[in-house]
Amino acid sequence: MILVTGARGRVGRAVLDGLLAAGVPAAELRASGRDPSLLDLPEGVTGVTLDLAEPASLAAAFAGADQVFLYASGDAPTVADAARTAGVDHVVLLSSLSSLEADPDDRIGAMHRAAEAPWHDVGVEVTFLRPGAFATNTLDWTDGVRAGVVELPRPDSHVTPIHEDDIADVAVSALTGGDARGSARPLSGPESLSFREQVAIIGAEVGREVELRALTDQEYRDRMGRWAPPWIADSLLHLWSASDGVPQPVHDVEPLLGKPGRTFAQWAHEHRAAFV
């Protein structure tokens, strides 16, 4: 039995669909969410309740599962212990590229290192997925693209945006005995792009000139502060200042999947409807 957590999320749902496409019978799949009635699951897939922040929900969700696709969320030692106690053999943990940099000013990386730490000696085989920036992060720009102006700090900062389906494909490989099983590789899209270049690609896709207007760091902090704690904006600005005008290393999925990762232009084409 394979449990896919976070099945309402873009990556979790892509993992679930990918397992089915790979020939895993629906009866051998279980998908979880805080409210499984909202999951809209494929026929034959069982929905279970799981909130990684609620330890009481762990045992029932993990019971009988041989493998788990897991988001790095909740109290990591408690989650890892629950998986071991339930007899889970293999976990695919969705972490972050930032976990590989011991940067004291990057609290996002510290959070993911803490999420990974208990899995190193829990007695369960683990595949660590460590993607960098998700291409889907640019969905935050939809209103700006429609209005013709996207406002961002550090517009020439580089990221290596990865398609959510590439992350899912690596997870599926690991869960079906492919080359990705047991790996702990950084993952990225196939190219380093600045925010400015990403905006231009989206603009070309929707056939619209989109201006990129630079925000000051404080303007960005003020905007982020409406919905997120200040340390998130500070961590992101710290990362983006280091990559300002500096192309970032590419860690393509090709060595694991035998095919190049999907480009950001392909992602933009597939998600065009979100920006028009």
Secondary structure, 3 states (H helix, E strand, C coil): CEEECCCCCHHHHHHHHHHHHCCCCHHHEEEEECCHHHCCCCCCCEEEECCCCCHHHHHHHHCCCCEEEEECCCCHHHHHHHHHHHCCCEEEEECCHHHHCCCCCCHHHHHHHHHHHHHHCCCCEEEEEEECCEHHHHHHHHHHHHHCEEEEECCCEEECCECHHHHHHHHHHHHCCCCCCCCCCEECCCCCEEHHHHHHHHHHHHCCCCEEEEECHHHHHHHHCCCCCHHHHHHHHHHHHHCECCCCCCCCCHHHHCCCCCCHHHHHHHCHHHCC
